[in-house]
Amino acid sequence: MLTRTDLREELAGLGNPELFRTCARFADDSKNDEGGEEAVLQATRNTLCLLAQRIGQLTEQIQDLERRLALLAEHHAAQLLTVVGIGPDTAVTLLITMGDNPERL
């Protein structure tokens, strides 16, 4: 029988990407109606699985938004991206700050 200590040791040495992948693969064994330690362990595994899956979804959404911002910056202010040290995030921030008042910058 796997214990919480075994689970902790299994996950302890993993870096974040591998930790998230491992936890996201934890199966939901809801048919296990035993109480005690086994139920606590399964609840822990289910929670870790759900959290890891959510982290994956949020990561994908962040990457999608970053791609969209980069495209907007390239389309509306490509000249900003040619300056050393200004990437899409900074260019978009400058465009937002500037707004309808280009004389601000």
N, CA, C and O atoms as a printed pandas DataFrame, in Angstrom:
     atom_number atom_name residue_name chain_id  residue_number  x_coord  y_coord  z_coord
0              1         N          MET        A               1    0.842   -1.189    0.000
1              2        CA          MET        A               1    0.000    0.000    0.000
2              3         C          MET        A               1    0.884    1.249    0.000
3              4         O          MET        A               1    1.804    1.373    0.809
4              5         N          LEU        A               2    0.594    2.156   -0.906
5              6        CA          LEU        A               2    1.317    3.417   -1.014
6              7         C          LEU        A               2    0.902    4.342    0.127
7              8         O          LEU        A               2   -0.276    4.421    0.477
8              9         N          THR        A               3    1.880    5.039    0.701
9             10        CA          THR        A               3    1.580    5.970    1.791
10            11         C          THR        A               3    1.883    7.390    1.356
11            12         O          THR        A               3    2.464    7.627    0.296
12            13         N          ARG        A               4    1.476    8.329    2.197
13            14        CA          ARG        A               4    1.768    9.740    1.904
14            15         C          ARG        A               4    3.269    9.967    1.852
15            16         O          ARG        A               4    3.747   10.774    1.054
16            17         N          THR        A               5    4.015    9.269    2.689
17            18        CA          THR        A               5    5.476    9.387    2.672
18            19         C          THR        A               5    6.032    8.904    1.335
19            20         O          THR        A               5    6.927    9.532    0.770
20            21         N          ASP        A               6    5.504    7.790    0.829
21            22        CA          ASP        A               6    5.933    7.275   -0.480
22            23         C          ASP        A               6    5.630    8.291   -1.583
23            24         O          ASP        A               6    6.452    8.526   -2.469
24            25         N          LEU        A               7    4.451    8.882   -1.513
25            26        CA          LEU        A               7    4.054    9.877   -2.509
26            27         C          LEU        A               7    4.988   11.084   -2.443
27            28         O          LEU        A               7    5.441   11.579   -3.475
28            29         N          ARG        A               8    5.269   11.549   -1.247
29            30        CA          ARG        A               8    6.160   12.695   -1.057
30            31         C          ARG        A               8    7.543   12.396   -1.628
31            32         O          ARG        A               8    8.133   13.237   -2.306
32            33         N          GLU        A               9    8.063   11.195   -1.353
33            34        CA          GLU        A               9    9.378   10.808   -1.868
34            35         C          GLU        A               9    9.368   10.687   -3.388
35            36         O          GLU        A               9   10.342   11.041   -4.052
36            37         N          GLU        A              10    8.269   10.189   -3.929
37            38        CA          GLU        A              10    8.137   10.050   -5.393
38            39         C          GLU        A              10    8.221   11.410   -6.081
39            40         O          GLU        A              10    8.798   11.527   -7.162
40            41         N          LEU        A              11    7.650   12.431   -5.459
41            42        CA          LEU        A              11    7.560   13.747   -6.082
42            43         C          LEU        A              11    8.690   14.692   -5.678
43            44         O          LEU        A              11    8.913   15.704   -6.342
44            45         N          ALA        A              12    9.401   14.375   -4.606
45            46        CA          ALA        A              12   10.368   15.309   -4.007
46            47         C          ALA        A              12   11.477   15.761   -4.951
47            48         O          ALA        A              12   11.818   16.944   -4.958
48            49         N          GLY        A              13   12.038   14.878   -5.731
49            50        CA          GLY        A              13   13.190   15.238   -6.549
50            51         C          GLY        A              13   12.858   15.815   -7.909
51            52         O          GLY        A              13   13.764   16.112   -8.688
52            53         N          LEU        A              14   11.591   15.978   -8.212
53            54        CA          LEU        A              14   11.197   16.427   -9.545
54            55         C          LEU        A              14   11.223   17.945   -9.662
55            56         O          LEU        A              14   10.851   18.656   -8.729
56            57         N          GLY        A              15   11.664   18.432  -10.813
57            58        CA          GLY        A              15   11.555   19.861  -11.106
58            59         C          GLY        A              15   10.104   20.178  -11.446
59            60         O          GLY        A              15    9.301   19.267  -11.645
60            61         N          ASN        A              16    9.769   21.445  -11.512
61            62        CA          ASN        A              16    8.377   21.835  -11.734
62            63         C          ASN        A              16    7.744   21.219  -12.974
63            64         O          ASN        A              16    6.652   20.663  -12.866
64            65         N          PRO        A              17    8.374   21.288  -14.151
65            66        CA          PRO        A              17    7.697   20.720  -15.337
66            67         C          PRO        A              17    7.379   19.230  -15.170
67            68         O          PRO        A              17    6.270   18.792  -15.479
68            69         N          GLU        A              18    8.351   18.454  -14.681
69            70        CA          GLU        A              18    8.125   17.019  -14.504
70            71         C          GLU        A              18    7.136   16.750  -13.371
71            72         O          GLU        A              18    6.345   15.810  -13.448
72            73         N          LEU        A              19    7.179   17.566  -12.330
73            74        CA          LEU        A              19    6.229   17.437  -11.222
74            75         C          LEU        A              19    4.805   17.647  -11.717
75            76         O          LEU        A              19    3.907   16.879  -11.374
76            77         N          PHE        A              20    4.598   18.682  -12.519
77            78        CA          PHE        A              20    3.255   18.961  -13.047
78            79         C          PHE        A              20    2.782   17.835  -13.952
79            80         O          PHE        A              20    1.624   17.425  -13.875
80            81         N          ARG        A              21    3.672   17.325  -14.817
81            82        CA          ARG        A              21    3.292   16.227  -15.715
82            83         C          ARG        A              21    2.930   14.971  -14.916
83            84         O          ARG        A              21    1.943   14.300  -15.218
84            85         N          THR        A              22    3.722   14.666  -13.911
85            86        CA          THR        A              22    3.475   13.475  -13.095
86            87         C          THR        A              22    2.145   13.589  -12.365
87            88         O          THR        A              22    1.340   12.657  -12.382
88            89         N          CYS        A              23    1.915   14.719  -11.729
89            90        CA          CYS        A              23    0.670   14.906  -10.971
90            91         C          CYS        A              23   -0.546   14.921  -11.896
91            92         O          CYS        A              23   -1.610   14.423  -11.527
92            93         N          ALA        A              24   -0.397   15.486  -13.089
93            94        CA          ALA        A              24   -1.518   15.553  -14.033
94            95         C          ALA        A              24   -1.938   14.157  -14.496
95            96         O          ALA        A              24   -3.064   13.969  -14.956
96            97         N          ARG        A              25   -1.037   13.178  -14.375
97            98        CA          ARG        A              25   -1.350   11.809  -14.803
98            99         C          ARG        A              25   -1.951   10.955  -13.681
99           100         O          ARG        A              25   -2.347    9.815  -13.922
100          101         N          PHE        A              26   -2.024   11.490  -12.472
101          102        CA          PHE        A              26   -2.609   10.714  -11.383
102          103         C          PHE        A              26   -4.046   10.375  -11.727
103          104         O          PHE        A              26   -4.840   11.258  -12.051
104          105         N          ALA        A              27   -4.377    9.109  -11.657
105          106        CA          ALA        A              27   -5.725    8.656  -12.008
106          107         C          ALA        A              27   -6.670    8.862  -10.831
107          108         O          ALA        A              27   -6.282    8.760   -9.667
108          109         N          ASP        A              28   -7.901    9.150  -11.167
109          110        CA          ASP        A              28   -8.947    9.278  -10.159
110          111         C          ASP        A              28   -9.513    7.888   -9.900
111          112         O          ASP        A              28  -10.194    7.309  -10.746
112          113         N          ASP        A              29   -9.223    7.374   -8.733
113          114        CA          ASP        A              29   -9.696    6.035   -8.369
114          115         C          ASP        A              29  -10.853    6.178   -7.392
115          116         O          ASP        A              29  -10.757    5.746   -6.243
116          117         N          SER        A              30  -11.946    6.785   -7.845
117          118        CA          SER        A              30  -13.092    7.072   -6.989
118          119         C          SER        A              30  -13.804    5.811   -6.507
119          120         O          SER        A              30  -14.532    5.846   -5.515
120          121         N          LYS        A              31  -13.593    4.698   -7.211
121          122        CA          LYS        A              31  -14.277    3.475   -6.803
122          123         C          LYS        A              31  -13.714    2.922   -5.497
123          124         O          LYS        A              31  -14.288    2.008   -4.904
124          125         N          ASN        A              32  -12.587    3.480   -5.052
125          126        CA          ASN        A              32  -12.000    3.046   -3.789
126          127         C          ASN        A              32  -12.726    3.743   -2.645
127          128         O          ASN        A              32  -12.508    4.929   -2.396
128          129         N          ASP        A              33  -13.586    3.008   -1.953
129          130        CA          ASP        A              33  -14.389    3.584   -0.884
130          131         C          ASP        A              33  -13.810    3.303    0.500
131          132         O          ASP        A              33  -14.475    3.523    1.512
132          133         N          GLU        A              34  -12.578    2.821    0.540
133          134        CA          GLU        A              34  -11.967    2.554    1.830
134          135         C          GLU        A              34  -11.766    3.870    2.567
135          136         O          GLU        A              34  -11.612    4.928    1.955
136          137         N          GLY        A              35  -11.771    3.785    3.857
137          138        CA          GLY        A              35  -11.545    4.980    4.662
138          139         C          GLY        A              35  -10.091    5.069    5.076
139          140         O          GLY        A              35   -9.234    4.351    4.562
140          141         N          GLY        A              36   -9.836    5.942    5.992
141          142        CA          GLY        A              36   -8.514    6.058    6.591
142          143         C          GLY        A              36   -7.452    6.610    5.670
143          144         O          GLY        A              36   -7.696    7.482    4.836
144          145         N          GLU        A              37   -6.268    6.067    5.854
145          146        CA          GLU        A              37   -5.067    6.548    5.154
146          147         C          GLU        A              37   -5.204    6.461    3.638
147          148         O          GLU        A              37   -4.785    7.372    2.924
148          149         N          GLU        A              38   -5.787    5.372    3.143
149          150        CA          GLU        A              38   -5.937    5.195    1.689
150          151         C          GLU        A              38   -6.844    6.267    1.091
151          152         O          GLU        A              38   -6.572    6.766   -0.001
152          153         N          ALA        A              39   -7.907    6.623    1.785
153          154        CA          ALA        A              39   -8.822    7.660    1.297
154          155         C          ALA        A              39   -8.133    9.026    1.290
155          156         O          ALA        A              39   -8.322    9.816    0.366
156          157         N          VAL        A              40   -7.347    9.295    2.308
157          158        CA          VAL        A              40   -6.615   10.567    2.383
158          159         C          VAL        A              40   -5.591   10.646    1.254
159          160         O          VAL        A              40   -5.446   11.684    0.608
160          161         N          LEU        A              41   -4.885    9.544    1.023
161          162        CA          LEU        A              41   -3.897    9.509   -0.051
162          163         C          LEU        A              41   -4.563    9.731   -1.412
163          164         O          LEU        A              41   -4.052   10.493   -2.232
164          165         N          GLN        A              42   -5.698    9.069   -1.655
165          166        CA          GLN        A              42   -6.388    9.240   -2.936
166          167         C          GLN        A              42   -6.898   10.664   -3.103
167          168         O          GLN        A              42   -6.827   11.223   -4.197
168          169         N          ALA        A              43   -7.407   11.251   -2.036
169          170        CA          ALA        A              43   -7.867   12.646   -2.099
170          171         C          ALA        A              43   -6.698   13.579   -2.404
171          172         O          ALA        A              43   -6.847   14.549   -3.148
172          173         N          THR        A              44   -5.546   13.283   -1.830
173          174        CA          THR        A              44   -4.343   14.078   -2.097
174          175         C          THR        A              44   -3.936   13.957   -3.559
175          176         O          THR        A              44   -3.637   14.956   -4.214
176          177         N          ARG        A              45   -3.925   12.725   -4.065
177          178        CA          ARG        A              45   -3.559   12.506   -5.475
178          179         C          ARG        A              45   -4.555   13.189   -6.417
179          180         O          ARG        A              45   -4.154   13.788   -7.415
180          181         N          ASN        A              46   -5.846   13.100   -6.105
181          182        CA          ASN        A              46   -6.859   13.763   -6.941
182          183         C          ASN        A              46   -6.668   15.270   -6.943
183          184         O          ASN        A              46   -6.770   15.913   -7.988
184          185         N          THR        A              47   -6.392   15.831   -5.779
185          186        CA          THR        A              47   -6.182   17.278   -5.674
186          187         C          THR        A              47   -4.953   17.701   -6.459
187          188         O          THR        A              47   -4.993   18.689   -7.193
188          189         N          LEU        A              48   -3.850   16.955   -6.309
189          190        CA          LEU        A              48   -2.636   17.269   -7.059
190          191         C          LEU        A              48   -2.879   17.171   -8.560
191          192         O          LEU        A              48   -2.365   17.986   -9.326
192          193         N          CYS        A              49   -3.652   16.187   -8.982
193          194        CA          CYS        A              49   -3.972   16.011  -10.400
194          195         C          CYS        A              49   -4.745   17.216  -10.932
195          196         O          CYS        A              49   -4.398   17.773  -11.973
196          197         N          LEU        A              50   -5.782   17.610  -10.217
197          198        CA          LEU        A              50   -6.584   18.756  -10.654
198          199         C          LEU        A              50   -5.760   20.039  -10.699
199          200         O          LEU        A              50   -5.883   20.827  -11.637
200          201         N          LEU        A              51   -4.923   20.248   -9.691
201          202        CA          LEU        A              51   -4.090   21.454   -9.667
202          203         C          LEU        A              51   -3.078   21.457  -10.812
203          204         O          LEU        A              51   -2.857   22.487  -11.449
204          205         N          ALA        A              52   -2.466   20.302  -11.070
205          206        CA          ALA        A              52   -1.495   20.217  -12.161
206          207         C          ALA        A              52   -2.164   20.448  -13.512
207          208         O          ALA        A              52   -1.601   21.114  -14.381
208          209         N          GLN        A              53   -3.355   19.904  -13.687
209          210        CA          GLN        A              53   -4.080   20.130  -14.939
210          211         C          GLN        A              53   -4.427   21.606  -15.101
211          212         O          GLN        A              53   -4.340   22.145  -16.204
212          213         N          ARG        A              54   -4.816   22.256  -14.021
213          214        CA          ARG        A              54   -5.151   23.690  -14.080
214          215         C          ARG        A              54   -3.915   24.518  -14.395
215          216         O          ARG        A              54   -3.991   25.479  -15.160
216          217         N          ILE        A              55   -2.784   24.157  -13.817
217          218        CA          ILE        A              55   -1.532   24.854  -14.126
218          219         C          ILE        A              55   -1.227   24.727  -15.611
219          220         O          ILE        A              55   -0.805   25.692  -16.248
220          221         N          GLY        A              56   -1.442   23.536  -16.164
221          222        CA          GLY        A              56   -1.233   23.332  -17.601
222          223         C          GLY        A              56   -2.149   24.196  -18.441
223          224         O          GLY        A              56   -1.717   24.777  -19.437
224          225         N          GLN        A              57   -3.417   24.287  -18.049
225          226        CA          GLN        A              57   -4.374   25.120  -18.794
226          227         C          GLN        A              57   -3.979   26.595  -18.720
227          228         O          GLN        A              57   -4.006   27.298  -19.730
228          229         N          LEU        A              58   -3.619   27.054  -17.541
229          230        CA          LEU        A              58   -3.228   28.464  -17.385
230          231         C          LEU        A              58   -1.953   28.767  -18.159
231          232         O          LEU        A              58   -1.825   29.838  -18.752
232          233         N          THR        A              59   -1.016   27.836  -18.157
233          234        CA          THR        A              59    0.227   28.017  -18.909
234          235         C          THR        A              59   -0.061   28.154  -20.401
235          236         O          THR        A              59    0.514   29.013  -21.071
236          237         N          GLU        A              60   -0.943   27.315  -20.917
237          238        CA          GLU        A              60   -1.323   27.404  -22.334
238          239         C          GLU        A              60   -1.996   28.740  -22.639
239          240         O          GLU        A              60   -1.731   29.348  -23.676
240          241         N          GLN        A              61   -2.865   29.198  -21.738
241          242        CA          GLN        A              61   -3.544   30.476  -21.950
242          243         C          GLN        A              61   -2.547   31.635  -21.923
243          244         O          GLN        A              61   -2.651   32.564  -22.724
244          245         N          ILE        A              62   -1.595   31.581  -21.016
245          246        CA          ILE        A              62   -0.576   32.627  -20.942
246          247         C          ILE        A              62    0.241   32.660  -22.224
247          248         O          ILE        A              62    0.496   33.731  -22.776
248          249         N          GLN        A              63    0.649   31.494  -22.697
249          250        CA          GLN        A              63    1.435   31.431  -23.934
250          251         C          GLN        A              63    0.637   31.954  -25.118
251          252         O          GLN        A              63    1.191   32.639  -25.977
252          253         N          ASP        A              64   -0.645   31.646  -25.180
253          254        CA          ASP        A              64   -1.501   32.146  -26.251
254          255         C          ASP        A              64   -1.586   33.672  -26.194
255          256         O          ASP        A              64   -1.466   34.338  -27.222
256          257         N          LEU        A              65   -1.790   34.219  -25.014
257          258        CA          LEU        A              65   -1.869   35.678  -24.876
258          259         C          LEU        A              65   -0.540   36.343  -25.219
259          260         O          LEU        A              65   -0.524   37.407  -25.838
260          261         N          GLU        A              66    0.572   35.730  -24.824
261          262        CA          GLU        A              66    1.881   36.288  -25.172
262          263         C          GLU        A              66    2.082   36.315  -26.679
263          264         O          GLU        A              66    2.618   37.285  -27.215
264          265         N          ARG        A              67    1.655   35.250  -27.375
265          266        CA          ARG        A              67    1.759   35.232  -28.848
266          267         C          ARG        A              67    0.904   36.337  -29.463
267          268         O          ARG        A              67    1.330   37.024  -30.391
268          269         N          ARG        A              68   -0.308   36.496  -28.931
269          270        CA          ARG        A              68   -1.203   37.530  -29.462
270          271         C          ARG        A              68   -0.632   38.931  -29.229
271          272         O          ARG        A              68   -0.699   39.783  -30.115
272          273         N          LEU        A              69   -0.075   39.170  -28.050
273          274        CA          LEU        A              69    0.529   40.476  -27.763
274          275         C          LEU        A              69    1.722   40.737  -28.672
275          276         O          LEU        A              69    1.908   41.855  -29.153
276          277         N          ALA        A              70    2.522   39.719  -28.904
277          278        CA          ALA        A              70    3.674   39.879  -29.798
278          279         C          ALA        A              70    3.213   40.249  -31.204
279          280         O          ALA        A              70    3.809   41.115  -31.845
280          281         N          LEU        A              71    2.163   39.605  -31.683
281          282        CA          LEU        A              71    1.631   39.925  -33.014
282          283         C          LEU        A              71    1.097   41.358  -33.062
283          284         O          LEU        A              71    1.321   42.074  -34.038
284          285         N          LEU        A              72    0.393   41.773  -32.012
285          286        CA          LEU        A              72   -0.114   43.143  -31.959
286          287         C          LEU        A              72    1.026   44.152  -31.952
287          288         O          LEU        A              72    0.968   45.169  -32.644
288          289         N          ALA        A              73    2.054   43.870  -31.175
289          290        CA          ALA        A              73    3.206   44.781  -31.120
290          291         C          ALA        A              73    3.884   44.858  -32.485
291          292         O          ALA        A              73    4.248   45.943  -32.938
292          293         N          GLU        A              74    4.053   43.717  -33.135
293          294        CA          GLU        A              74    4.660   43.706  -34.468
294          295         C          GLU        A              74    3.810   44.483  -35.469
295          296         O          GLU        A              74    4.347   45.181  -36.329
296          297         N          HIS        A              75    2.519   44.368  -35.364
297          298        CA          HIS        A              75    1.614   45.018  -36.310
298          299         C          HIS        A              75    1.540   46.529  -36.080
299          300         O          HIS        A              75    1.545   47.303  -37.038
300          301         N          HIS        A              76    1.471   46.945  -34.829
301          302        CA          HIS        A              76    1.218   48.357  -34.526
302          303         C          HIS        A              76    2.465   49.172  -34.200
303          304         O          HIS        A              76    2.441   50.399  -34.293
304          305         N          ALA        A              77    3.545   48.512  -33.823
305          306        CA          ALA        A              77    4.747   49.278  -33.455
306          307         C          ALA        A              77    6.002   48.447  -33.675
307          308         O          ALA        A              77    6.799   48.245  -32.759
308          309         N          ALA        A              78    6.163   47.978  -34.881
309          310        CA          ALA        A              78    7.318   47.135  -35.195
310          311         C          ALA        A              78    8.639   47.852  -34.908
311          312         O          ALA        A              78    9.635   47.214  -34.567
312          313         N          GLN        A              79    8.642   49.174  -35.048
313          314        CA          GLN        A              79    9.874   49.931  -34.812
314          315         C          GLN        A              79   10.320   49.832  -33.354
315          316         O          GLN        A              79   11.517   49.905  -33.076
316          317         N          LEU        A              80    9.394   49.668  -32.427
317          318        CA          LEU        A              80    9.768   49.515  -31.018
318          319         C          LEU        A              80   10.534   48.221  -30.787
319          320         O          LEU        A              80   11.434   48.165  -29.948
320          321         N          LEU        A              81   10.180   47.200  -31.520
321          322        CA          LEU        A              81   10.801   45.896  -31.326
322          323         C          LEU        A              81   12.229   45.837  -31.852
323          324         O          LEU        A              81   12.963   44.899  -31.544
324          325         N          THR        A              82   12.626   46.826  -32.639
325          326        CA          THR        A              82   13.999   46.849  -33.153
326          327         C          THR        A              82   14.970   47.453  -32.148
327          328         O          THR        A              82   16.183   47.311  -32.299
328          329         N          VAL        A              83   14.453   48.123  -31.127
329          330        CA          VAL        A              83   15.301   48.723  -30.097
330          331         C          VAL        A              83   15.780   47.622  -29.159
331          332         O          VAL        A              83   14.990   46.798  -28.699
332          333         N          VAL        A              84   17.085   47.618  -28.880
333          334        CA          VAL        A              84   17.657   46.617  -27.987
334          335         C          VAL        A              84   17.026   46.749  -26.604
335          336         O          VAL        A              84   16.956   47.842  -26.042
336          337         N          GLY        A              85   16.572   45.629  -26.071
337          338        CA          GLY        A              85   16.000   45.625  -24.733
338          339         C          GLY        A              85   14.490   45.779  -24.699
339          340         O          GLY        A              85   13.884   45.667  -23.633
340          341         N          ILE        A              86   13.880   46.031  -25.834
341          342        CA          ILE        A              86   12.423   46.149  -25.869
342          343         C          ILE        A              86   11.858   44.945  -26.599
343          344         O          ILE        A              86   12.050   44.764  -27.802
344          345         N          GLY        A              87   11.158   44.135  -25.834
345          346        CA          GLY        A              87   10.480   42.972  -26.387
346          347         C          GLY        A              87    9.001   43.258  -26.491
347          348         O          GLY        A              87    8.562   44.383  -26.250
348          349         N          PRO        A              88    8.240   42.260  -26.843
349          350        CA          PRO        A              88    6.791   42.450  -26.994
350          351         C          PRO        A              88    6.102   42.976  -25.735
351          352         O          PRO        A              88    5.224   43.835  -25.825
352          353         N          ASP        A              89    6.491   42.471  -24.562
353          354        CA          ASP        A              89    5.847   42.927  -23.322
354          355         C          ASP        A              89    6.066   44.410  -23.091
355          356         O          ASP        A              89    5.130   45.146  -22.780
356          357         N          THR        A              90    7.305   44.842  -23.243
357          358        CA          THR        A              90    7.626   46.254  -23.033
358          359         C          THR        A              90    6.969   47.122  -24.102
359          360         O          THR        A              90    6.458   48.201  -23.802
360          361         N          ALA        A              91    6.983   46.656  -25.340
361          362        CA          ALA        A              91    6.360   47.426  -26.426
362          363         C          ALA        A              91    4.867   47.611  -26.170
363          364         O          ALA        A              91    4.333   48.705  -26.355
364          365         N          VAL        A              92    4.200   46.551  -25.748
365          366        CA          VAL        A              92    2.765   46.645  -25.472
366          367         C          VAL        A              92    2.520   47.575  -24.287
367          368         O          VAL        A              92    1.572   48.359  -24.304
368          369         N          THR        A              93    3.356   47.496  -23.271
369          370        CA          THR        A              93    3.225   48.388  -22.114
370          371         C          THR        A              93    3.367   49.847  -22.540
371          372         O          THR        A              93    2.603   50.706  -22.102
372          373         N          LEU        A              94    4.350   50.119  -23.396
373          374        CA          LEU        A              94    4.536   51.487  -23.898
374          375         C          LEU        A              94    3.331   51.948  -24.714
375          376         O          LEU        A              94    2.901   53.095  -24.593
376          377         N          LEU        A              95    2.789   51.063  -25.539
377          378        CA          LEU        A              95    1.617   51.419  -26.343
378          379         C          LEU        A              95    0.405   51.704  -25.454
379          380         O          LEU        A              95   -0.357   52.635  -25.717
380          381         N          ILE        A              96    0.230   50.911  -24.414
381          382        CA          ILE        A              96   -0.886   51.141  -23.492
382          383         C          ILE        A              96   -0.694   52.462  -22.763
383          384         O          ILE        A              96   -1.642   53.233  -22.607
384          385         N          THR        A              97    0.530   52.726  -22.316
385          386        CA          THR        A              97    0.826   53.980  -21.616
386          387         C          THR        A              97    0.587   55.177  -22.528
387          388         O          THR        A              97    0.057   56.203  -22.102
388          389         N          MET        A              98    0.980   55.033  -23.768
389          390        CA          MET        A              98    0.833   56.101  -24.725
390          391         C          MET        A              98   -0.636   56.363  -25.018
391          392         O          MET        A              98   -1.070   57.513  -25.096
392          393         N          GLY        A              99   -1.398   55.284  -25.180
393          394        CA          GLY        A              99   -2.825   55.424  -25.469
394          395         C          GLY        A              99   -3.073   56.284  -26.689
395          396         O          GLY        A              99   -2.423   56.114  -27.720
396          397         N          ASP        A             100   -3.998   57.194  -26.575
397          398        CA          ASP        A             100   -4.345   58.093  -27.676
398          399         C          ASP        A             100   -3.519   59.359  -27.652
399          400         O          ASP        A             100   -3.803   60.297  -28.397
400          401         N          ASN        A             101   -2.502   59.402  -26.807
401          402        CA          ASN        A             101   -1.666   60.601  -26.647
402          403         C          ASN        A             101   -0.213   60.286  -26.931
403          404         O          ASN        A             101    0.579   60.162  -25.998
404          405         N          PRO        A             102    0.163   60.153  -28.206
405          406        CA          PRO        A             102    1.551   59.780  -28.528
406          407         C          PRO        A             102    2.574   60.806  -28.043
407          408         O          PRO        A             102    3.758   60.487  -27.934
408          409         N          GLU        A             103    2.139   62.025  -27.753
409          410        CA          GLU        A             103    3.087   63.032  -27.274
410          411         C          GLU        A             103    3.582   62.715  -25.858
411          412         O          GLU        A             103    4.535   63.335  -25.384
412          413         N          ARG        A             104    2.948   61.765  -25.190
413          414        CA          ARG        A             104    3.394   61.349  -23.854
414          415         C          ARG        A             104    4.800   60.777  -23.889
415          416         O          ARG        A             104    5.550   60.901  -22.921
416          417         N          LEU        A             105    5.153   60.158  -24.993
417          418        CA          LEU        A             105    6.460   59.499  -25.064
418          419         C          LEU        A             105    7.405   60.269  -25.955
419          420         O          LEU        A             105    8.553   59.863  -26.134
